[in-house]
Amino acid sequence: MKQAIRLLCVDDNELIAQALSRRVAREPGMAWSGWLAHGTELDESLRRDPVDVVLLDVDLPGEDAFELLRRTAEAFPEVRVLMFSGHVRADYIDRAIECGAWGYVSKNDGTDDVMKAVAQAHAGELALSPDARLTHNERR
Amino acid sequence: MPSASKARVLIVDDLPAKHLVYRAILDNPEFELVSVRSGPEALRALLDQEFAVVLLDVNMPDMDGFETARMIRARKKCAHTPIIFVTAHADELHAVRGYAYGAVDYMLAPIVPEVLRTKVGVFAELYRREQQITRQARDRVAHAEVQRAYLAETLEATTDFVARFDIEGRVQYMNRAGRDLLGLAPDAAISLAGCMPPWAYEVLMSEGVRAAHERGTWSRESALLRVDGTEVPVSQVVVVHRDPAGRVEFYTTIARDITDAKRAAEELAVHRRGLESLVQQRTAELEASNRRLRLADRMAAVGTLAAGLGHDMGNLLMPIRLRLDVLEGAGLPAASAEDVAAIRKASDYLQRMTRGLRLFALDPASAAGLDESTRLPAWWEEVSPFLRNAVPKGVPVEARIDSGLPAVAIPPHRFTQAVYNLVQNAGEACRDTQGGWVRVTASLAPGAGGRNILVGVHDNGAGMTAEVRRRCFEPFYTTKSRGLSTGLGLALVHAAVAQCGGSVEITSEPGRGTSFLLTLPSRPAGPARGSTPPATRRGVVQVKDARVRAYITSVLRNHGVEVRAMGNDPDLAVAVMEGATCAERAAEFLSGAPGRAAILYGVASGPPGAVTVPERASPAAIREAVRTALGAQGEQTNEAGHPAAVCG
């Protein structure tokens, strides 16, 4: 049996994180690795507890999520980081990919789309949720 | 003049004594007495002078009084000169009476002085009056002659057409201006019917003449007919002339050429109509502009609202929906499952609205992409599967896109959003229509120098009422239930089209379908987006970095390339390679089959026809490289003879 995809969420929104943990728990092939409210904890968390995929909120208060993404992608190349946001902008998507993201997931897309994006990134595909894909495609 | 002051009296008698008697009796400054002694002498005197009266002795030798009188009467000049016969024989009076009446009298000798003076005085007075009347008559005739000449001169000199005609329409006189106007020779004969168009003549002879009879004059706009057959518009007056008994003698008509006035009036009317239509047009434009402004205001407000709301709603809805997922999988009792389903429905609606709202947000990145354009046939190939999914099953979506259209100056994503919304609406409108269809058309818009493209989304579905047509672009306006529609779709279409400087028109009728017509500016030159080659091409991405590989794969797929994991198939059309030997491998690959494209990743140069992209290139650079490589297939290299290449 394949190893379950270990998923970590970095989001200051506790509602999302807790709901996501419940959803992931019942998603076959996925395992919840936990939640961080601050990006500053990410590096240490990944060292302590390796994961496969990270959902990283773009709007972390007081932090530059793209800079955090860049550092994380360099330090942990095996970890596939997906940007996770209610803000879906073509320039954000480009910047995310440039900084090492494996995709961009819109919080305005369906929950299944989130699960699918996580699985896609883990499978080695660039993962854009429908909303993000629509926004990105126009700039292809 | 003596004749004017004195009456000349001729005395004819052979006896000198009689002469003395007459002179004594008629000695008066009013008379000038001329004495002669015979008939022939009298005739000579009458030849030279005019006399008020002749006193003629009947009994004279040689030529008697009667003979003399006969000869006097025979002369025209003195045929009416009064003659008084003088005789001593009463029996001769009968002959005198029988001789002639009129200016003839007689006296019996011996003469009674008082009687002679009275008779001569009467004739002298008569003579003076006659002279006076003759003089007055001559003066009047002369005056009338002057008047007539003056009038004739005036008539000939006036620039108006003047003619006199009788009740039968025969022209008795026409002035020079009239003849000139008609183009008539000076001596040519003309009838009134001949110098007016039949309709004008008809009006003149019926209405005009009748009115002139009643009121004395009649006037209106009419026309004359030139000899060459052209009509001359005139302002015409008819005056009726009657004799003292009130019988109509003739008519005068005066006509003035109003060609210039009429032309000026027509030009003025044309000008005024032009002005009126211009005012109407400008008013309509102003109204349309105001409507657009109002709409734009609303859209901007919605955009501002949406930017923040879209984000917040995502953050709230995502956890709700995640929890719903969990609840739905928890095997709840039926009643609870129903509650959950209701919450799900509401959250789905909110999700759609949030996504719709988000598209209103003024995205600087999208604005930066406004210089991008869409090439329609390629765009259609790419989006048609996506659009076909937007309509209910069984409703065909067909396209009629003219070939050779210039690119549309609207970014593909905006365009896709707009058309997607329209197609989705069209599909919904057809849901209950037997044999419903949706059609997407694109052609060059008429006018505007062929610079605009007309994109239509048509359906034969339910159609729209005038009210819906008027309001459908307003944000949050919807005819569907809130569970199905956010009322943002058409507002988005409008925003997208307006942003690129285009316009939207709707033709629709309830029960007869709807056509949305987008007039969009074209972009004639420069690289256009949507230059996607056919989607059946296959490719490989041989790049070690998994994430770069994933991204390039994603971009290629967006261009319709079917990306395989590995391979060296002969049907491969696109290859992305890296490494030290990639230039040689690319050259070999490109020469292996026509129409192939090669992208070299992480190298500075490659063989002709290959596109290079440096390591760690930006997503934009990678997209550009893919676009160039796919677009350059089969195309010539640039002017420097080098392959088109993109270097991050």
Interface residues (C-beta under 8 A of the other chain):
Chain A: N13 L15 I16 Q18 A19 L20 R22 R23 A25 R26 D59 R80 S85 G86 H87 V88 R89 A90 D91 Y92 I93 D94 I97 E98 G100 W102 S106 K107 N108 G110 T111 V114 G124 E125 L126 L128 D131 L134 T135 N137 E138 R139 R140
Chain B: G310 H311 D312 M313 G314 N315 L316 L317 M318 P319 I320 R321 L322 R323 L324 D325 V326 G329 Q351 T354 R355 R358 D363 P364 A365 S366 A368 G369 E372 P411 P412 H413 R414 T416 Q417 R529 A546 R547 R549 A550 Y551 T553 S554 V555 N558 H559 S618 P619 A620 R623 V626 R627
